[in-house]
Structures are given as C-alpha cells and as structure tokens.
Amino acid sequence: MLRKLPPPDFRYVWLHPEPGSTGAPLAAAGTAGLAGASAAVWSAGSHALSLGLIAVGSALGLLALVRAEHRPPIQRGAREVTMAVVPWGIVVDPDTEPRVLRWPAVQRVSVDVSHTMRGGTPAIVSSLVTVHTEREVLAGRAAGAVDLERLLANLEGYAQEASRPVAADIEGLTVLGDGVTEPIAAELLQAADGICATSRGDAQLALPGGGYRTAAARAAAPETIAVLRSALSWSYDCPADPRPLAAILAGAFGAEELVPELLRLASSPHPVVAAFGKAAALRLGAPPNRAGSLDEVAAFLFEEDVEIGKRWIASGPTLCLRPRAQAC
C-alpha cells in the first residue's frame, strides 16, 4: 500500500545552464522584479507569458553568480539545460521545444549548493539541480536556494502516485485509465453521469429519495458531502484513484463545502487529479489566484482533456455533467 504523502509545496522552480558572461549589477535588480511579475501573471492564468518572464528573470539572476567561488561542478556526463520543475514533473527546454518528464520517468533528483559569507553569515549563492532519468542526466542552476526538500524526500512516492490509474467509481475499485496513454476527461464525465443516473449510484452517493436530479437541484445532503470528502482524501488502499471523479461530482453538486479539499488537489503529483481538482474548485467559485488554471498543468495532459476541462468549468452549475448541449 502506498504511504500517503504531503503534496509538492512548490509552484515552479526555474533552472538554467550556467551563463558565460557577467552582469551582476543589472541581474540583482532585474531578477526580483521579473520574479514578482511572472508569479502574478502565472496566477492570473497567462501561462506562456509567465514562463517567458520567469526565464528572463532566472537568466539575469544566474549572471550575477558567475563571480561566486566554489560552485559545485556538474556531474560528468550531465547535460546542462533549461528546466522548469513543477508539481507534476519537469518541463525540459520549455522556451524552445518543450518536453515533459513525469515523476515516474525521474529516477533521482539531487541539489548541490554553493555558499558565500555575507557579513559573517553563510548564505546560499546558487543551487545546482541534477535530474537522473533512465537514459540521461540533466542539470540546471538557479540563483540562491531552491525549495525542493519535499520533492527530494518523496520523489519515489510521487512517482507511484502519478502512475496510478484513475477510477470509474468513487470507491476506487474500477480502473478507467491513467490519462497518460490516452485522453480521459470525456470518459470521466461520462462515468460521473452514469453514477448519477442509477440506483446504485444513488446508494454510493448516499442520495436522498428522488435521486440525483432532485438532490442536485438543491444543496448536496451532508451524507453526500461526507462520501465525496472521503473519496477526495483517497488513502491509496484501493486499485484506482477516485479523486478526479469525486472532484467532478463535487462540482456538479455545487458542493462549496469541499473547496478546501479541491484546492489541496491542485498540486497533486498526478496531473489528472490536479487538473480536475483545479477545474472543480474554479467551477465552485474558488479564486483563480488560489486554484490556478488548467494551463499550468496543460503540458502534462492531452489537449483534448484541457479543452473539455475548460468547457466544463465555464458551463457552471447544471444537472448535466457533460460540457456540451446533450441530454443527460
């Protein structure tokens, strides 16, 4: 059984190859401003623009580190590249020809830091992050410290969680797919519709008499909230992950009580879990600066799943789970 782990506690960590030129005075001033601007743009949902700002700010920061002494050298055979470390994996060369490394593809991550004395106090000048996969070793540097301690401690667990299949029921007993080998959003919405249309689904969701359509017309009953909350806090002791399906049902029932649980899913190492946690939270009115956007995790999803998710968010409260004009 998988051990339940805290989710990644970082939003993004930008890494660059070591630059070959100097520019410390300009870099020190430019990095802080660009970092703040990029964070604001990212939270607003402008994914591509924020990546560009982060890249520029990170590069400027690295220019200031050229004069630092005793920086750790890269491992022999490693290739220095631009990388973005996000809760769902690593995006390599995101500003040119991006490719993604999901956590199951990452064997090891290490961080080496260089120090300097500032007023008699040791300070971290730069960090070297090395990523090991089965076929290659990649390295990138960042100005100052990088907040990757939770990743270093839990990488194996994140890889196991991210590789779990998605469930077609809220008990996590029936495997639907993983969202890695083929799109899954349409199937998840269909599974949610199916649960809500059967007496077995009524029993699973502890719906009162009258079934889904009657219950969905008003606030979800406390018993239904309790069932969904239990599914959203999946304990890893079932064959498949029921959290994406439970998130969809929470959004369909207008279960605003579950927004805190949905927000916690937004940084899950499983991209599909994170995507539907974000989508359901946004559909229920969570502020975008807390829930983020589907664009943040889009590199780890099929384009079809991203588009379906966005349409579902925009469709608002409705008895029909599917984001198209179809009869339920």
Phi and psi restraints in degrees (value plus and minus 20) as a CYANA .aco file:
   2 LEU   PHI     -89.4   -49.4
   2 LEU   PSI     123.5   163.5
   3 ARG   PHI    -103.4   -63.4
   3 ARG   PSI     113.0   153.0
   4 LYS   PHI     -90.6   -50.6
   4 LYS   PSI     106.5   146.5
   5 LEU   PHI    -136.6   -96.6
   5 LEU   PSI     132.3   172.3
   6 PRO   PHI     -88.6   -48.6
   6 PRO   PSI     123.4   163.4
   7 PRO   PHI     -89.6   -49.6
   7 PRO   PSI     144.1   184.1
   8 PRO   PHI     -73.7   -33.7
   8 PRO   PSI     119.6   159.6
   9 ASP   PHI    -128.0   -88.0
   9 ASP   PSI      -0.6    39.4
  10 PHE   PHI    -139.8   -99.8
  10 PHE   PSI     130.1   170.1
  11 ARG   PHI    -110.2   -70.2
  11 ARG   PSI     -69.4   -29.4
  12 TYR   PHI    -181.7  -141.7
  12 TYR   PSI     127.9   167.9
  13 VAL   PHI    -149.8  -109.8
  13 VAL   PSI      97.7   137.7
  14 TRP   PHI    -116.8   -76.8
  14 TRP   PSI     111.8   151.8
  15 LEU   PHI    -147.4  -107.4
  15 LEU   PSI     125.3   165.3
  16 HIS   PHI    -154.9  -114.9
  16 HIS   PSI     136.9   176.9
  17 PRO   PHI     -82.2   -42.2
  17 PRO   PSI     137.1   177.1
  18 GLU   PHI     -87.8   -47.8
  18 GLU   PSI     105.6   145.6
  19 PRO   PHI     -93.4   -53.4
  19 PRO   PSI     141.3   181.3
  20 GLY   PHI    -127.9   -87.9
  20 GLY   PSI     -11.7    28.3
  21 SER   PHI    -148.7  -108.7
  21 SER   PSI     147.1   187.1
  22 THR   PHI    -126.3   -86.3
  22 THR   PSI     145.1   185.1
  23 GLY   PHI     149.1   189.1
  23 GLY   PSI      17.2    57.2
  24 ALA   PHI     -77.5   -37.5
  24 ALA   PSI     -64.7   -24.7
  25 PRO   PHI     -80.6   -40.6
  25 PRO   PSI     -65.5   -25.5
  26 LEU   PHI     -88.2   -48.2
  26 LEU   PSI     -58.2   -18.2
  27 ALA   PHI     -83.6   -43.6
  27 ALA   PSI     -62.6   -22.6
  28 ALA   PHI     -79.7   -39.7
  28 ALA   PSI     -60.1   -20.1
  29 ALA   PHI     -96.1   -56.1
  29 ALA   PSI     -58.3   -18.3
  30 GLY   PHI     -94.7   -54.7
  30 GLY   PSI     -53.1   -13.1
  31 THR   PHI     -83.2   -43.2
  31 THR   PSI     -67.1   -27.1
  32 ALA   PHI     -82.2   -42.2
  32 ALA   PSI     -65.3   -25.3
  33 GLY   PHI     -84.4   -44.4
  33 GLY   PSI     -64.5   -24.5
  34 LEU   PHI     -89.0   -49.0
  34 LEU   PSI     -54.6   -14.6
  35 ALA   PHI     -82.9   -42.9
  35 ALA   PSI     -63.7   -23.7
  36 GLY   PHI     -84.6   -44.6
  36 GLY   PSI     -62.4   -22.4
  37 ALA   PHI     -84.4   -44.4
  37 ALA   PSI     -62.4   -22.4
  38 SER   PHI     -85.6   -45.6
  38 SER   PSI     -58.5   -18.5
  39 ALA   PHI     -83.8   -43.8
  39 ALA   PSI     -61.2   -21.2
  40 ALA   PHI     -85.3   -45.3
  40 ALA   PSI     -63.3   -23.3
  41 VAL   PHI     -86.0   -46.0
  41 VAL   PSI     -60.6   -20.6
  42 TRP   PHI     -80.0   -40.0
  42 TRP   PSI     -67.0   -27.0
  43 SER   PHI     -83.3   -43.3
  43 SER   PSI     -49.2    -9.2
  44 ALA   PHI     -98.4   -58.4
  44 ALA   PSI     -28.6    11.4
  45 GLY   PHI      82.2   122.2
  45 GLY   PSI     -21.7    18.3
  46 SER   PHI    -105.9   -65.9
  46 SER   PSI      61.3   101.3
  47 HIS   PHI     -82.9   -42.9
  47 HIS   PSI     -70.4   -30.4
  48 ALA   PHI     -83.7   -43.7
  48 ALA   PSI     -63.8   -23.8
  49 LEU   PHI     -84.5   -44.5
  49 LEU   PSI     -62.2   -22.2
  50 SER   PHI     -84.9   -44.9
  50 SER   PSI     -56.1   -16.1
  51 LEU   PHI     -82.0   -42.0
  51 LEU   PSI     -60.3   -20.3
  52 GLY   PHI     -84.3   -44.3
  52 GLY   PSI     -63.0   -23.0
  53 LEU   PHI     -84.0   -44.0
  53 LEU   PSI     -61.1   -21.1
  54 ILE   PHI     -81.9   -41.9
  54 ILE   PSI     -63.4   -23.4
  55 ALA   PHI     -80.4   -40.4
  55 ALA   PSI     -65.6   -25.6
  56 VAL   PHI     -84.6   -44.6
  56 VAL   PSI     -66.1   -26.1
  57 GLY   PHI     -82.2   -42.2
  57 GLY   PSI     -61.4   -21.4
  58 SER   PHI     -85.4   -45.4
  58 SER   PSI     -61.4   -21.4
  59 ALA   PHI     -83.3   -43.3
  59 ALA   PSI     -62.1   -22.1
  60 LEU   PHI     -81.7   -41.7
  60 LEU   PSI     -60.5   -20.5
  61 GLY   PHI     -83.0   -43.0
  61 GLY   PSI     -58.7   -18.7
  62 LEU   PHI     -87.8   -47.8
  62 LEU   PSI     -49.6    -9.6
  63 LEU   PHI     -81.3   -41.3
  63 LEU   PSI     -51.5   -11.5
  64 ALA   PHI     -92.5   -52.5
  64 ALA   PSI     -31.2     8.8
  65 LEU   PHI    -116.2   -76.2
  65 LEU   PSI     -24.1    15.9
  66 VAL   PHI     -81.0   -41.0
  66 VAL   PSI     -53.2   -13.2
  67 ARG   PHI    -101.1   -61.1
  67 ARG   PSI     -26.9    13.1
  68 ALA   PHI     -89.2   -49.2
  68 ALA   PSI     122.9   162.9
  69 GLU   PHI    -121.7   -81.7
  69 GLU   PSI     138.7   178.7
  70 HIS   PHI      40.7    80.7
  70 HIS   PSI      14.4    54.4
  71 ARG   PHI     -93.5   -53.5
  71 ARG   PSI     121.9   161.9
  72 PRO   PHI     -85.3   -45.3
  72 PRO   PSI     114.9   154.9
  73 PRO   PHI     -96.0   -56.0
  73 PRO   PSI     137.4   177.4
  74 ILE   PHI     -93.3   -53.3
  74 ILE   PSI     134.8   174.8
  75 GLN   PHI     -85.1   -45.1
  75 GLN   PSI     123.1   163.1
  76 ARG   PHI     -79.9   -39.9
  76 ARG   PSI     112.7   152.7
  77 GLY   PHI      69.7   109.7
  77 GLY   PSI     -29.4    10.6
  78 ALA   PHI     -98.9   -58.9
  78 ALA   PSI     131.0   171.0
  79 ARG   PHI    -133.8   -93.8
  79 ARG   PSI     103.6   143.6
  80 GLU   PHI     -99.0   -59.0
  80 GLU   PSI     108.5   148.5
  81 VAL   PHI    -161.9  -121.9
  81 VAL   PSI     147.4   187.4
  82 THR   PHI    -103.1   -63.1
  82 THR   PSI     111.0   151.0
  83 MET   PHI    -159.7  -119.7
  83 MET   PSI     131.2   171.2
  84 ALA   PHI    -142.0  -102.0
  84 ALA   PSI      99.2   139.2
  85 VAL   PHI    -114.5   -74.5
  85 VAL   PSI      99.0   139.0
  86 VAL   PHI    -146.3  -106.3
  86 VAL   PSI     150.2   190.2
  87 PRO   PHI     -78.9   -38.9
  87 PRO   PSI     -39.7     0.3
  88 TRP   PHI    -123.3   -83.3
  88 TRP   PSI     -20.7    19.3
  89 GLY   PHI     127.8   167.8
  89 GLY   PSI    -169.7  -129.7
  90 ILE   PHI    -149.5  -109.5
  90 ILE   PSI     110.8   150.8
  91 VAL   PHI    -121.0   -81.0
  91 VAL   PSI      99.1   139.1
  92 VAL   PHI    -116.5   -76.5
  92 VAL   PSI     115.1   155.1
  93 ASP   PHI      31.6    71.6
  93 ASP   PSI      32.5    72.5
  94 PRO   PHI     -85.5   -45.5
  94 PRO   PSI     -41.0    -1.0
  95 ASP   PHI    -116.9   -76.9
  95 ASP   PSI     -16.4    23.6
  96 THR   PHI    -148.6  -108.6
  96 THR   PSI    -103.9   -63.9
  97 GLU   PHI    -142.4  -102.4
  97 GLU   PSI      61.2   101.2
  98 PRO   PHI     -85.1   -45.1
  98 PRO   PSI     121.7   161.7
  99 ARG   PHI    -158.1  -118.1
  99 ARG   PSI     132.4   172.4
 100 VAL   PHI    -131.8   -91.8
 100 VAL   PSI     125.1   165.1
 101 LEU   PHI    -135.4   -95.4
 101 LEU   PSI      87.9   127.9
 102 ARG   PHI     -92.6   -52.6
 102 ARG   PSI     141.4   181.4
 103 TRP   PHI     -77.7   -37.7
 103 TRP   PSI     -55.5   -15.5
 104 PRO   PHI     -82.6   -42.6
 104 PRO   PSI     -40.0     0.0
 105 ALA   PHI    -108.5   -68.5
 105 ALA   PSI     -26.4    13.6
 106 VAL   PHI    -122.3   -82.3
 106 VAL   PSI     101.3   141.3
 107 GLN   PHI    -107.2   -67.2
 107 GLN   PSI     -56.0   -16.0
 108 ARG   PHI    -179.0  -139.0
 108 ARG   PSI     126.6   166.6
 109 VAL   PHI    -149.5  -109.5
 109 VAL   PSI     112.2   152.2
 110 SER   PHI    -149.4  -109.4
 110 SER   PSI     133.2   173.2
 111 VAL   PHI    -150.1  -110.1
 111 VAL   PSI     105.8   145.8
 112 ASP   PHI    -139.2   -99.2
 112 ASP   PSI     117.4   157.4
 113 VAL   PHI    -140.3  -100.3
 113 VAL   PSI     134.0   174.0
 114 SER   PHI    -131.8   -91.8
 114 SER   PSI     123.1   163.1
 115 HIS   PHI    -136.1   -96.1
 115 HIS   PSI     139.3   179.3
 116 THR   PHI    -163.3  -123.3
 116 THR   PSI     144.5   184.5
 117 MET   PHI    -119.7   -79.7
 117 MET   PSI     105.5   145.5
 118 ARG   PHI    -144.0  -104.0
 118 ARG   PSI      85.8   125.8
 119 GLY   PHI      42.9    82.9
 119 GLY   PSI      12.6    52.6
 120 GLY   PHI      63.3   103.3
 120 GLY   PSI     -17.7    22.3
 121 THR   PHI    -133.6   -93.6
 121 THR   PSI     108.9   148.9
 122 PRO   PHI     -83.6   -43.6
 122 PRO   PSI     118.1   158.1
 123 ALA   PHI    -157.4  -117.4
 123 ALA   PSI     123.5   163.5
 124 ILE   PHI     -99.6   -59.6
 124 ILE   PSI     102.3   142.3
 125 VAL   PHI    -107.1   -67.1
 125 VAL   PSI     -64.2   -24.2
 126 SER   PHI    -174.3  -134.3
 126 SER   PSI     143.2   183.2
 127 SER   PHI    -147.1  -107.1
 127 SER   PSI     118.0   158.0
 128 LEU   PHI    -130.2   -90.2
 128 LEU   PSI      97.9   137.9
 129 VAL   PHI    -126.1   -86.1
 129 VAL   PSI     106.9   146.9
 130 THR   PHI    -136.7   -96.7
 130 THR   PSI     108.8   148.8
 131 VAL   PHI    -134.7   -94.7
 131 VAL   PSI     103.7   143.7
 132 HIS   PHI    -125.7   -85.7
 132 HIS   PSI     106.7   146.7
 133 THR   PHI    -137.6   -97.6
 133 THR   PSI    -198.0  -158.0
 134 GLU   PHI     -84.5   -44.5
 134 GLU   PSI     -50.2   -10.2
 135 ARG   PHI    -133.7   -93.7
 135 ARG   PSI     -34.4     5.6
 136 GLU   PHI    -173.1  -133.1
 136 GLU   PSI     144.9   184.9
 137 VAL   PHI    -144.6  -104.6
 137 VAL   PSI     103.8   143.8
 138 LEU   PHI    -135.2   -95.2
 138 LEU   PSI     127.5   167.5
 139 ALA   PHI    -159.1  -119.1
 139 ALA   PSI     128.2   168.2
 140 GLY   PHI    -175.5  -135.5
 140 GLY   PSI     135.1   175.1
 141 ARG   PHI    -136.8   -96.8
 141 ARG   PSI     134.6   174.6
 142 ALA   PHI    -157.0  -117.0
 142 ALA   PSI     130.6   170.6
 143 ALA   PHI     -91.3   -51.3
 143 ALA   PSI     114.8   154.8
 144 GLY   PHI      50.7    90.7
 144 GLY   PSI    -176.0  -136.0
 145 ALA   PHI    -106.8   -66.8
 145 ALA   PSI     133.8   173.8
 146 VAL   PHI    -135.8   -95.8
 146 VAL   PSI     117.9   157.9
 147 ASP   PHI    -111.5   -71.5
 147 ASP   PSI      54.7    94.7
 148 LEU   PHI    -140.6  -100.6
 148 LEU   PSI      -2.2    37.8
 149 GLU   PHI     -79.6   -39.6
 149 GLU   PSI     -62.3   -22.3
 150 ARG   PHI     -86.1   -46.1
 150 ARG   PSI     -56.3   -16.3
 151 LEU   PHI     -84.9   -44.9
 151 LEU   PSI     -64.8   -24.8
 152 LEU   PHI     -80.9   -40.9
 152 LEU   PSI     -56.8   -16.8
 153 ALA   PHI     -99.2   -59.2
 153 ALA   PSI     -46.1    -6.1
 154 ASN   PHI    -143.7  -103.7
 154 ASN   PSI      -4.2    35.8
 155 LEU   PHI     -74.7   -34.7
 155 LEU   PSI     -66.8   -26.8
 156 GLU   PHI     -81.1   -41.1
 156 GLU   PSI     -62.3   -22.3
 157 GLY   PHI     -86.2   -46.2
 157 GLY   PSI     -59.1   -19.1
 158 TYR   PHI     -82.2   -42.2
 158 TYR   PSI     -59.9   -19.9
 159 ALA   PHI     -83.5   -43.5
 159 ALA   PSI     -61.2   -21.2
 160 GLN   PHI     -86.3   -46.3
 160 GLN   PSI     -62.7   -22.7
 161 GLU   PHI     -84.5   -44.5
 161 GLU   PSI     -62.9   -22.9
 162 ALA   PHI     -88.5   -48.5
 162 ALA   PSI     -39.9     0.1
 163 SER   PHI    -114.1   -74.1
 163 SER   PSI     -20.9    19.1
 164 ARG   PHI     -92.0   -52.0
 164 ARG   PSI     121.2   161.2
 165 PRO   PHI     -91.0   -51.0
 165 PRO   PSI     139.3   179.3
 166 VAL   PHI    -108.8   -68.8
 166 VAL   PSI     126.1   166.1
 167 ALA   PHI    -112.1   -72.1
 167 ALA   PSI     131.5   171.5
 168 ALA   PHI    -119.1   -79.1
 168 ALA   PSI     -16.4    23.6
 169 ASP   PHI    -163.2  -123.2
 169 ASP   PSI     140.7   180.7
 170 ILE   PHI     -98.3   -58.3
 170 ILE   PSI     -29.1    10.9
 171 GLU   PHI    -103.6   -63.6
 171 GLU   PSI     -32.7     7.3
 172 GLY   PHI      55.3    95.3
 172 GLY   PSI       7.6    47.6
 173 LEU   PHI    -118.1   -78.1
 173 LEU   PSI     -45.3    -5.3
 174 THR   PHI    -130.8   -90.8
 174 THR   PSI     103.2   143.2
 175 VAL   PHI     -99.5   -59.5
 175 VAL   PSI     109.7   149.7
 176 LEU   PHI    -123.0   -83.0
 176 LEU   PSI     -62.2   -22.2
 177 GLY   PHI     143.8   183.8
 177 GLY   PSI    -197.7  -157.7
 178 ASP   PHI    -138.8   -98.8
 178 ASP   PSI     -29.3    10.7
 179 GLY   PHI      55.6    95.6
 179 GLY   PSI     -12.7    27.3
 180 VAL   PHI    -123.7   -83.7
 180 VAL   PSI     -62.3   -22.3
 181 THR   PHI    -111.3   -71.3
 181 THR   PSI     -39.3     0.7
 182 GLU   PHI    -180.0  -140.0
 182 GLU   PSI     138.1   178.1
 183 PRO   PHI     -78.8   -38.8
 183 PRO   PSI     132.1   172.1
 184 ILE   PHI    -155.4  -115.4
 184 ILE   PSI     -33.6     6.4
 185 ALA   PHI     -80.4   -40.4
 185 ALA   PSI     -65.3   -25.3
 186 ALA   PHI     -81.7   -41.7
 186 ALA   PSI     -60.3   -20.3
 187 GLU   PHI     -86.6   -46.6
 187 GLU   PSI     -57.7   -17.7
 188 LEU   PHI     -84.5   -44.5
 188 LEU   PSI     -64.8   -24.8
 189 LEU   PHI     -84.4   -44.4
 189 LEU   PSI     -57.4   -17.4
 190 GLN   PHI     -86.1   -46.1
 190 GLN   PSI     -61.2   -21.2
 191 ALA   PHI     -82.5   -42.5
 191 ALA   PSI     -60.0   -20.0
 192 ALA   PHI     -84.4   -44.4
 192 ALA   PSI     -62.2   -22.2
 193 ASP   PHI     -79.5   -39.5
 193 ASP   PSI     -62.8   -22.8
 194 GLY   PHI     -83.1   -43.1
 194 GLY   PSI     -60.5   -20.5
 195 ILE   PHI     -81.7   -41.7
 195 ILE   PSI     -60.8   -20.8
 196 CYS   PHI     -96.9   -56.9
 196 CYS   PSI     -28.5    11.5
 197 ALA   PHI    -126.8   -86.8
 197 ALA   PSI     -15.9    24.1
 198 THR   PHI    -144.8  -104.8
 198 THR   PSI     136.6   176.6
 199 SER   PHI     -85.9   -45.9
 199 SER   PSI     -51.8   -11.8
 200 ARG   PHI     -85.0   -45.0
 200 ARG   PSI     -58.3   -18.3
 201 GLY   PHI     -85.3   -45.3
 201 GLY   PSI     -59.2   -19.2
 202 ASP   PHI     -76.5   -36.5
 202 ASP   PSI     -62.8   -22.8
 203 ALA   PHI     -88.5   -48.5
 203 ALA   PSI     -61.8   -21.8
 204 GLN   PHI     -80.2   -40.2
 204 GLN   PSI     -60.2   -20.2
 205 LEU   PHI    -111.7   -71.7
 205 LEU   PSI     -16.2    23.8
 206 ALA   PHI      33.8    73.8
 206 ALA   PSI      23.8    63.8
 207 LEU   PHI     -97.5   -57.5
 207 LEU   PSI     125.0   165.0
 208 PRO   PHI     -92.2   -52.2
 208 PRO   PSI     154.0   194.0
 209 GLY   PHI     -75.5   -35.5
 209 GLY   PSI     123.1   163.1
 210 GLY   PHI      86.8   126.8
 210 GLY   PSI     -34.0     6.0
 211 GLY   PHI      56.7    96.7
 211 GLY   PSI    -189.5  -149.5
 212 TYR   PHI     -80.6   -40.6
 212 TYR   PSI     -66.5   -26.5
 213 ARG   PHI     -85.0   -45.0
 213 ARG   PSI     -57.5   -17.5
 214 THR   PHI     -88.3   -48.3
 214 THR   PSI     -64.8   -24.8
 215 ALA   PHI     -86.2   -46.2
 215 ALA   PSI     -59.0   -19.0
 216 ALA   PHI     -91.2   -51.2
 216 ALA   PSI     -38.2     1.8
 217 ALA   PHI     -95.1   -55.1
 217 ALA   PSI     -32.9     7.1
 218 ARG   PHI    -151.6  -111.6
 218 ARG   PSI    -196.3  -156.3
 219 ALA   PHI     -83.1   -43.1
 219 ALA   PSI     123.9   163.9
 220 ALA   PHI     -82.3   -42.3
 220 ALA   PSI     121.6   161.6
 221 ALA   PHI     -86.1   -46.1
 221 ALA   PSI     133.6   173.6
 222 PRO   PHI     -75.5   -35.5
 222 PRO   PSI     -55.3   -15.3
 223 GLU   PHI     -84.5   -44.5
 223 GLU   PSI     -59.9   -19.9
 224 THR   PHI     -87.6   -47.6
 224 THR   PSI     -61.3   -21.3
 225 ILE   PHI     -78.4   -38.4
 225 ILE   PSI     -62.6   -22.6
 226 ALA   PHI     -84.1   -44.1
 226 ALA   PSI     -60.2   -20.2
 227 VAL   PHI     -84.1   -44.1
 227 VAL   PSI     -66.1   -26.1
 228 LEU   PHI     -87.2   -47.2
 228 LEU   PSI     -58.9   -18.9
 229 ARG   PHI     -81.8   -41.8
 229 ARG   PSI     -59.9   -19.9
 230 SER   PHI     -83.4   -43.4
 230 SER   PSI     -61.5   -21.5
 231 ALA   PHI     -87.9   -47.9
 231 ALA   PSI     -54.6   -14.6
 232 LEU   PHI     -91.7   -51.7
 232 LEU   PSI     -40.5    -0.5
 233 SER   PHI    -124.0   -84.0
 233 SER   PSI      23.0    63.0
 234 TRP   PHI     -60.1   -20.1
 234 TRP   PSI     110.9   150.9
 235 SER   PHI    -120.5   -80.5
 235 SER   PSI      -7.0    33.0
 236 TYR   PHI      47.6    87.6
 236 TYR   PSI      -6.6    33.4
 237 ASP   PHI    -124.3   -84.3
 237 ASP   PSI       1.1    41.1
 238 CYS   PHI    -146.7  -106.7
 238 CYS   PSI     140.1   180.1
 239 PRO   PHI     -81.9   -41.9
 239 PRO   PSI     -52.8   -12.8
 240 ALA   PHI    -152.1  -112.1
 240 ALA   PSI     144.0   184.0
 241 ASP   PHI    -112.7   -72.7
 241 ASP   PSI      92.4   132.4
 242 PRO   PHI    -106.2   -66.2
 242 PRO   PSI     -20.4    19.6
 243 ARG   PHI     -85.1   -45.1
 243 ARG   PSI     -61.1   -21.1
 244 PRO   PHI     -80.6   -40.6
 244 PRO   PSI     -62.3   -22.3
 245 LEU   PHI     -85.5   -45.5
 245 LEU   PSI     -63.1   -23.1
 246 ALA   PHI     -83.6   -43.6
 246 ALA   PSI     -55.6   -15.6
 247 ALA   PHI     -84.7   -44.7
 247 ALA   PSI     -62.0   -22.0
 248 ILE   PHI     -81.7   -41.7
 248 ILE   PSI     -64.6   -24.6
 249 LEU   PHI     -84.8   -44.8
 249 LEU   PSI     -59.0   -19.0
 250 ALA   PHI     -81.0   -41.0
 250 ALA   PSI     -62.3   -22.3
 251 GLY   PHI     -86.2   -46.2
 251 GLY   PSI     -57.7   -17.7
 252 ALA   PHI     -90.4   -50.4
 252 ALA   PSI     -54.6   -14.6
 253 PHE   PHI    -104.3   -64.3
 253 PHE   PSI     -23.4    16.6
 254 GLY   PHI      46.6    86.6
 254 GLY   PSI      15.1    55.1
 255 ALA   PHI    -101.4   -61.4
 255 ALA   PSI      57.0    97.0
 256 GLU   PHI     -83.7   -43.7
 256 GLU   PSI     -41.6    -1.6
 257 GLU   PHI     -81.9   -41.9
 257 GLU   PSI     -41.2    -1.2
 258 LEU   PHI    -116.2   -76.2
 258 LEU   PSI     -15.8    24.2
 259 VAL   PHI     -76.2   -36.2
 259 VAL   PSI     -62.6   -22.6
 260 PRO   PHI     -78.3   -38.3
 260 PRO   PSI     -60.8   -20.8
 261 GLU   PHI     -86.4   -46.4
 261 GLU   PSI     -59.3   -19.3
 262 LEU   PHI     -86.4   -46.4
 262 LEU   PSI     -58.6   -18.6
 263 LEU   PHI     -83.9   -43.9
 263 LEU   PSI     -54.6   -14.6
 264 ARG   PHI     -87.0   -47.0
 264 ARG   PSI     -48.4    -8.4
 265 LEU   PHI     -91.9   -51.9
 265 LEU   PSI     -39.3     0.7
 266 ALA   PHI     -81.6   -41.6
 266 ALA   PSI     -42.7    -2.7
 267 SER   PHI    -130.8   -90.8
 267 SER   PSI      -0.9    39.1
 268 SER   PHI     -79.0   -39.0
 268 SER   PSI     122.3   162.3
 269 PRO   PHI     -87.9   -47.9
 269 PRO   PSI     -31.4     8.6
 270 HIS   PHI    -109.0   -69.0
 270 HIS   PSI      95.3   135.3
 271 PRO   PHI     -78.6   -38.6
 271 PRO   PSI     -58.3   -18.3
 272 VAL   PHI     -88.6   -48.6
 272 VAL   PSI     -60.3   -20.3
 273 VAL   PHI     -81.5   -41.5
 273 VAL   PSI     -67.0   -27.0
 274 ALA   PHI     -81.6   -41.6
 274 ALA   PSI     -62.7   -22.7
 275 ALA   PHI     -81.9   -41.9
 275 ALA   PSI     -66.4   -26.4
 276 PHE   PHI     -99.6   -59.6
 276 PHE   PSI     -44.3    -4.3
 277 GLY   PHI     -82.9   -42.9
 277 GLY   PSI     -66.6   -26.6
 278 LYS   PHI     -81.8   -41.8
 278 LYS   PSI     -67.9   -27.9
 279 ALA   PHI     -80.6   -40.6
 279 ALA   PSI     -66.0   -26.0
 280 ALA   PHI     -87.0   -47.0
 280 ALA   PSI     -60.7   -20.7
 281 ALA   PHI     -81.8   -41.8
 281 ALA   PSI     -64.1   -24.1
 282 LEU   PHI     -85.5   -45.5
 282 LEU   PSI     -60.6   -20.6
 283 ARG   PHI     -81.9   -41.9
 283 ARG   PSI     -52.0   -12.0
 284 LEU   PHI    -108.5   -68.5
 284 LEU   PSI     -14.5    25.5
 285 GLY   PHI      77.2   117.2
 285 GLY   PSI      -8.6    31.4
 286 ALA   PHI     -84.7   -44.7
 286 ALA   PSI     122.7   162.7
 287 PRO   PHI     -85.3   -45.3
 287 PRO   PSI     116.2   156.2
 288 PRO   PHI     -78.4   -38.4
 288 PRO   PSI     -48.5    -8.5
 289 ASN   PHI     -92.3   -52.3
 289 ASN   PSI     -31.5     8.5
 290 ARG   PHI    -122.8   -82.8
 290 ARG   PSI     -62.2   -22.2
 291 ALA   PHI     -99.9   -59.9
 291 ALA   PSI     -43.7    -3.7
 292 GLY   PHI      56.3    96.3
 292 GLY   PSI    -179.5  -139.5
 293 SER   PHI    -157.8  -117.8
 293 SER   PSI     143.2   183.2
 294 LEU   PHI     -86.2   -46.2
 294 LEU   PSI     -44.1    -4.1
 295 ASP   PHI     -82.2   -42.2
 295 ASP   PSI     -48.6    -8.6
 296 GLU   PHI     -81.6   -41.6
 296 GLU   PSI     -58.0   -18.0
 297 VAL   PHI    -122.4   -82.4
 297 VAL   PSI     -15.9    24.1
 298 ALA   PHI     -78.8   -38.8
 298 ALA   PSI     -53.9   -13.9
 299 ALA   PHI     -82.8   -42.8
 299 ALA   PSI     -40.3    -0.3
 300 PHE   PHI    -122.9   -82.9
 300 PHE   PSI     -11.9    28.1
 301 LEU   PHI    -145.2  -105.2
 301 LEU   PSI     142.1   182.1
 302 PHE   PHI     -92.0   -52.0
 302 PHE   PSI     124.9   164.9
 303 GLU   PHI     -77.9   -37.9
 303 GLU   PSI     -57.5   -17.5
 304 GLU   PHI     -81.0   -41.0
 304 GLU   PSI     -60.8   -20.8
 305 ASP   PHI     -85.9   -45.9
 305 ASP   PSI     -58.8   -18.8
 306 VAL   PHI     -83.3   -43.3
 306 VAL   PSI     -65.7   -25.7
 307 GLU   PHI     -85.9   -45.9
 307 GLU   PSI     -61.8   -21.8
 308 ILE   PHI     -83.5   -43.5
 308 ILE   PSI     -61.9   -21.9
 309 GLY   PHI     -80.8   -40.8
 309 GLY   PSI     -62.7   -22.7
 310 LYS   PHI     -85.2   -45.2
 310 LYS   PSI     -60.5   -20.5
 311 ARG   PHI     -86.4   -46.4
 311 ARG   PSI     -57.0   -17.0
 312 TRP   PHI     -85.8   -45.8
 312 TRP   PSI     -61.0   -21.0
 313 ILE   PHI     -79.2   -39.2
 313 ILE   PSI     -66.0   -26.0
 314 ALA   PHI     -91.1   -51.1
 314 ALA   PSI     -41.2    -1.2
 315 SER   PHI     -90.7   -50.7
 315 SER   PSI     -41.1    -1.1
 316 GLY   PHI      49.4    89.4
 316 GLY   PSI    -196.3  -156.3
 317 PRO   PHI     -78.7   -38.7
 317 PRO   PSI     106.7   146.7
 318 THR   PHI    -181.1  -141.1
 318 THR   PSI     131.8   171.8
 319 LEU   PHI     -90.8   -50.8
 319 LEU   PSI     -45.0    -5.0
 320 CYS   PHI    -110.0   -70.0
 320 CYS   PSI     109.6   149.6
 321 LEU   PHI     -98.8   -58.8
 321 LEU   PSI     -51.0   -11.0
 322 ARG   PHI     -93.3   -53.3
 322 ARG   PSI     121.8   161.8
 323 PRO   PHI    -104.8   -64.8
 323 PRO   PSI       4.7    44.7
 324 ARG   PHI    -143.5  -103.5
 324 ARG   PSI     145.2   185.2
 325 ALA   PHI     -99.5   -59.5
 325 ALA   PSI      56.7    96.7
 326 GLN   PHI    -146.8  -106.8
 326 GLN   PSI     136.6   176.6
 327 ALA   PHI     -97.0   -57.0
 327 ALA   PSI     121.7   161.7
